[in-house]
């Protein structure tokens, strides 16, 4: 299994409970496709580099997990249509 990091930017315009639900959905999505979550980092509310959907701020989360290589395309396709997610990026972490 390879190590991955899923960076998720969640809309700052939704309530705290809804934001927590979005992050829980992201974690459940990773687990549903065979990933094992190591940890979740919350960086909090940050200013975006550029305006996205008329928003200038978002909440940043980083989900570290292990999975097989062929599962990432399925995770990314589901993240693309998830409500509350402004942007996402899934990258493989190099072995140190």
N, C-alpha and C positions, 0 to 999 in steps of 0.2 A: 504494500500500500504506500502511496506517495502522500506527502504533506502539501496541503493547499491553504491559501488564505482567501477568504471571501470578504471583500470590502463592500459595505452597503451604506448608501447615503439615503436616509429616511427624511421625508418632508417635515419641516419645522412647523407646518400649519395644522398638523393633526394633534389631538390630545395625547397626554402621556400614556393613558391606557391603550389607545389605538397604536401608538408607537411601539409599546411593549409587545402587543399582539403581532405586529409586523415582524419584529425581530424573532419572536417565537415561531412564526410561520417559516421564516428563513431557516432556522435551526431544524425544524421538522422536515423541511424539504431536503436538506442535506442528509439527514438520517434516513429518510424514506428511500433515497437512492444509494444506500449502503455506506454512507460516510459516518465516521466516528468523530464527534466534536471534542476537541481538546480544551479550548477555552474561548470566551467571547470578551473582547475589549470594547469598552464604550468610551469614545473620545469626547462625547458631548456635542453641544451645538457649536458649529464653526461657520465662518463666512465662506461661501462658495467662491471659486476663482472667477466664475462668470455666472450670469443669470440663467437659470434653468426653469422653464415653465413659470416665469414671472416671480421666481423665488430667489432670494439672495443668501439664505441660510439653510442649513440642514444638519441633522444629527448623524454622526459618523459611528459606525460599528465595524469591527473586524472579527470575523469568525474563523478560527483556526481549526482545521479538520484533516483527517486522513481518509483517502478514498482511492478507488481504482481510477485509472486515467480516462476510461470511456464514459464515466458518469458526469463529467463536468459539462458536456454539451447539453445534457438533459436538465441539469440544475440551472444553467444559464438561460435556457429557453423558457423555463418556468419563472425565473426572476424577472424576465423582460416584461411580463404581463401582470406582475404583482402590484396591487394598489398600495400607495404610500411610499414605494421605492422610487427615488428620483434617478439614481445611478447605482451601478454595481460593477464589480470587477473581481474575477476569480483568477488567481495566479498560483503557479506551483512554486513552492519554496525549495531552494537549493539545499542540498545536504552540506552541512558545514564541517 
